[in-house]
Amino acid sequence: MLNNIGLPGLLLIAVVVLVLFGRGKISSLMGEVGKGITAFKKGVKDGSEELEKDDEAEGARDVTPEEEKDKA
């Protein structure tokens, strides 16, 4: 359905949205979208850093078999 819109169709949609909402409303909406994208990227980065930190902590734990611990 959306495969054959083309440039004239996109321009028409943009003009209709601009007329309906006005320039100020659209610019503030785009600002909020930008803030949301930035927050999402920061969350993904923080999550991956936390996973790496957990992996590093897991690598440092004692993995000696129980039988060897009893002998020592």
Residue pairs with C-beta under 8 A, 6 or more apart in sequence:
5 13
17 26
18 26
21 29
